[in-house]
């Protein structure tokens, strides 16, 4: 995939560079709980700084309704300052004209972080005037936000209409490694998909059935497929609107060389999780119970498939990992991937949040910053934020 990267900019000395990042990360009590996405953007930031550029960073956080301080990037600015060992100036009211003068006066030695992009309606509307305002802050635009490159937003696809646009080092890395896994996988190639968001994941499952050897399903996506197979799921989370589509996928799977694997047993409780968890076969879920994790037989089976793989992509937890009683399935998949010798890619916000030990992450080939973006890239092979760079 041909595109220009920051390395292709001839002279960065004294130039202003607007970098869109994906700092949409988990916070607890006003503090960052997982800084993976910040760490992954550091190579681009450091490259620009060493070349003498003035760096202006932008990101969104959550889904605020207007200027809601609960979604401030202030905790991100503090963590970035610690990691980058450089002062970070957080600019509020960046959408006002007088903010341009304030940004111009900030020393090039400091990093500039604009407050939450989604505080302004023009961001999600991809408003041309807002895009032009953002572009007026800089000489170059760099997209390093793979995780939001599926969004047709001002800070992703709008600014390139007004500035020379390039891919950041992280975006380049994501495209290269994920494309490698999808186009030239070393086999067996195993894809593990969990979590919810059934509509967007069904299209991905259809796509990877064409290229993977094994597609493993867990989480709420698996309960929807089990329901489509005709089994009672009690009061589990099931996307009944997608059951018919899941049946179509089953039919297509019979005509592919790929195996579509569902859980053998599940861990259940009542809807409020007050009843002690119990393990049941996938086809014997009581009508008053809900599934919250994959069972021990499934864990062993999935582990066997993963350990035999040579290429692995995983997106989405196997159960409600937020409750320690239903975390074993997700942990077992993570442990198996970390112990395998396969080329492995793990992505998704919930997937990364579920990781309890960073030592596992160090054994994975690539930690993707994309969740929905990773899924859409797997399905389509490109994203709007990538397309606009190619067009440039």
Secondary structure, DSSP 8 states (H G I E B T S, - for coil): ----BGGG-S--TT-EEEEE------EETTEES--HHHHHHHHHHHHHHHTT-EEEEE---S--SSS-GGG-SHHHHHHHHHHHTS-EEEETTTTSTHHHHHHHHS-TTSEEEES-GGGSHHHHTT-HHHHHHHHTT-SEEEE--GGGTTS--IIIIIGGGTSEEEE-HHHHHHHHHHHHHHHS--SSEEEEE-SS-HHHHHHHHHHHTTT-SEEEE-HHHHHHHHHHTT---TT----GGGHHHHHHHHHHHTTSSSEEE--SEEEEE-TTS-S--EEEETT---TT-EEEEE-HHHHHHHHHHHHH-SEEEEES-SS-TTSGGG-HHHHHHHHHHHHS-SEEEEE-HHHHHT---HHHHTTSSEEES-SHHHHHHHHHS--HHHHHHHH-
